[in-house]
Amino acid sequence: MSKRKSSNSGMYVCFQVTGEVGIIESISLKNFMCHSLLGPFKFGPNVNFVVGNNGSGKSAVLTALIVALGGKANTTNRGSSLKVFVKEGESSADVSITLRNRGHDAYKPEVFGQSINIDLRISSEGTRTYKLKSKTGHLVSSKKEELISILDHFNIQVDNPVSILTQEMSKHFLHSKKEGDKYKFFMKATQLDQMKEDYSYIMKTKSMTQNTVEKHRETLQELKRKYQEKEERYKNLASLDEMQHKLDELKNQMAWALVRNHRQHNMISDCMGKVQEANRIFRQLQDQLEGVTDRMQQLQPQCAELKSRVQARNRDLKAAEVHNHIKEKRSISLVVPKCWVSLNLKCTTKMSLFLILISSIDRSHFAYLVILLFSSFCSREKQDLQRAMESKRRNLAAMENSRNDQLCRFGEHMPPLLRAIDEADRRGQFKKKPVGPLGFCIRLRDPELGLAVECCLKSLMLAFCCDNHADERELQRIMSRYFQQGRRPQIIVSRFTNTVYDVRSRAVYHPEYPTVLQSLDIENPVVANCLIDMRGIETILLIKNAKDARRAMQSVNRPRNCMEAFTREGDQVYYNRYYSSEQDRVRYLSKDIEEEIRFENIKSIFEMGFISVHDSHIKKINVLVDFCVSLCLCVQEEELQELCSRINVCREEFEAARDKVLTHKKEYEEADQLCRQQREAFNSIAEEAEPIKLARSELHKKHYEENRKAHVDMIETLKTNLNVKDQELQASIAKASEICPERLDVRRTAKSLDSEISRLRHKINTQQDQHGHRDIIVRQYHEAKENFSNIARQVKGLEAFIRQLTDIMNTRHNVYTKMRMYLSVRCKYYFNLMLSQRGYIGKMTFDHKNDTLSISVLPGEGGKANLSDMRSLSGGERSFSTVCFVLSLWGIAEGPFCALDEFDVYMDMVNRRISMDMMLKIAASQRYRQFIFLTPQSMSSLPVNSLIRILRLKDPDRSQSALPFVTMALIQSYDKL
């Protein structure tokens, strides 16, 4: 992954991203295996070769790496216990490793800093202790759990043979003749075996859970039976509580029943006294009534005479009202309806005619407006065509001028603008003369790609480039004399340089299709650099055929670094999008000026024809509008005059009808006046009868006053008796409240309540003798209910968990199968790709059903050899094939570093060189990963490279306690990468 970075001089440099987390910066060993002291070894971020003869400590470094990162002793194949790694005669062995911890994915950077130091001490008893320190040496933790968290965060897989491949692991898996061992190696390298083991463990757990659920179901039935027994006893206890509650209620009712008896006795006495008093009052009132009746008989003749006079007046009034009403109704019902019906009929008829005429006028007016609108549209379209025609004439004139001056293609203002720029430069107004227009500074190598290049660069064809902002402001001032504010060419400010940017690392390289940069001849480096910065022309392909462009850009393996492409027609193609070009002709880069002029002349002829057609249409429309207006106005004015005359006639008829209505209204007012006179006579008679009504009311008032006085006396007597009885009642209520504070409305007698109380007491005693103590029954019931509910809830939860687990495991198994197939296909692809570097042909056959992996290799040329098993190959060929297999696994595995022990054993010089080149190319393509290769070879033939570091170990000196080492950093670039 490369990026551009601007320096002070305006040049661009490239830098590569290396690994930031998880790679090994250094390792040192003390009293480990047979070595007193090894290291510290400083590893590079990409490729590291640990070179030395047998016994120099190469394998010890790899073994220490495994053990220090938490690996088991048997993983190293050097022993079954950690104590074998302690040098004989020493009490402990120490290993120290430094891991890089930088960037956004760093592990607790605020605690550890930019590196993590892992110190391991192994005692002679086989125990190990860790110390995890920060970059400054501060102790952070001594727990292995913290180390596991670090390894998980960095994705370091110590037990993965692809991450760390020892000689013994290589012999066991890679050089094994069993196809099952190779399959196990593939599964372990891709961590599919861990997924498979997790799946098996979960399925085993699921089976155990199902057995637990079955046991709980059996227990649940027994608990349910016990719960039902306890529930039955509890319900019986509830009936006993009900009987006790009912007994208490009966006792309360008994207390208030005695109060009720006392009140009823008092009420009987009160009622008898009230009856006697009422008889006495009745006799008194009867005597008074007889006196009043005599006086009424005396006034009866006068009252009858007044009633007859009132009735006579009422009859006269009603007769007059009825006569007037009938007369009014008849006159109105005969005259008014006829007038209104006639008038409404005429008005309705005239209104219909008027509406029809108005509708006709509206339709004609609408048609007139439509014709006017269409005429206006044609006029505007004619004006647009005339403006376009004028623009075409200017373009044609510019093209004709461009026969002698190519700048005229870029607009009529471009030649005088450039002359003004030259004049300003001569006067010293620019620090550096601006460059432009950019389209004038480039030349096509293939004329067919002119439209594609113009569609790609768009407005940059007219753009200018300035070295600084002062020059840009001066150029803006000059442009303002020739261009409007919104139509000025673009000005790009960028430091001028004399060399073109080095874009090899980020440019597109395709064997068939050129980039925009490759298709142009650009003499001025400023123009080339400007187009690279502003448009990235080194990353845009030019593909003539649209079908080829879609196939190249919209496939999975699209060209590296390619962002977009353009076709010969100017269409723009992205990874998942395609945009058609609106431009159909080359404007600036065309070499055939005469053809462009002929094309513009033909277009002008056609547009003149369109203008003539629009003129004829507009003339016809104007004639039609004038005719419609004159015809419609003439006819509709006559109809409107006739309608107005009819409306005047109807208005006169309406005035006559209104006069008749006023006449009838006057007659109605005269009848109403007569009615009011009759009503006044009736009121005078009512006034004469009023004194008689008052006298009668006085008699009634005196009668009721006497009754009231008698009742008041009787009430006082009753109050006195009530106080006495109330005292007796309160005493009874106090006794009842002691038994039952709440007052009850009792309907039963005290005798019936007493008999039922005795019966309930006997029944309660019998029930208590049969079922036992109440508290014990309640406690046993609640315990049984809680046990049953808990087990039922557990069974339900486990069943839901099993169902959910089944769905999850089915999904996970499908994902596991797809992932296994995907990794197998990728491994095959990388394996064949690696073999092809040597001219070999290989085949990998995965049998996931039987857990086997067979590898066949054809080492010969053409048909001179047959595809055969790896066992029939020579030692060098088999080692080369094995390296190809390991490299293919590198392509699909993940991890911050890979370590390989004596990869080139049994290889000849040719296979060793090819294998080395392959590994270096892979390392160069994976700068984010660290590679450690252990080999007894000298590696003197390696090219010099800043990314390669060689740790050369000298042969061990038996008289020394520490082994020296040499670190050689190679600085220059490796051209083959």
Secondary structure, DSSP 8 states (H G I E B T S, - for coil): -EEEEE-TTS-EEEEE----EEEEEEEEEEEETTEEEEEEEE--SSEEEEE--TTSSHHHHHHHHHHHTT--GGGTTS-SSGGGGB-TT-SEEEEEEEEEE-STT-SSHHHHTTEEEEEEEEETTS-EEEEEE-TT--EEE--HHHHHHHHHHHT--TT-TTTEE-HHHIIIIIS-S-HHHHHHHHHHHTTHHHHHHHHHHHHHHHHHHHHHHHHHHHHHHHHHHHHHHHHHHHHHHHHHHHHHHHHHHHHHHHHHHHHHHHHHHHHHHHHHHHHHHHHHHHHHHHHHHHHHHHHHHHHHHHHHHHHHHHHHHHHHHHHHHHHHHHHHHHHHHHHHHHHHHHHHHHHHHHHHHHHHHHHHHHHHHHHHHHHHHHHHHHHHHHHHHHHHHHHHHHHHHHHHHTTT-GGGGG-TTHHHHHHHHHHHHHTT--SS--B--GGGGEEESSGGGHHHHHHHHGGGGG-EEESSHHHHHHHHHHHTTTS-GGG---EEE----SS----TTTS---SS--BTTTTEEE--HHHHHHHHHHH-GGGEEE-SSHHHHHHHHSSTT--TT--EEE-TT--EE-SS-EE--S--S-SSS-S-HHHHHHHHHHHHHHHHHHHHHHHHHHHHHHHHHHHHHHHHHHHHHHHHHHHHHHHHHHHHHHHHHHHHHHHHHHHHHHHHHHHHHHHHHHHHHHHHHHHHHHHHHHHHHHHHHHHHHHHHHHHHHHHHHHHHHHHHHHHHHHHHHHH-SS-----S-HHHHHHHHHHHHHHHHHHHHHH--HHHHHHHHHHHHHHHHHHHHHHHHHHHHHHHHHHHHHHHHHHHHHHHHHHHHHHHHHHHHHHHTTT-EEEEEEETTTTEEEEEEE-SSTTSS--EEGGGS-HHHHHHHHHHHHHHHHHH---SEEEEESTTTT--HHHHHHHHHHHHHHHHH-TTSEEEEEESS--TT----TTEEEEEE----TT-SB--EEEEE--S--TT-
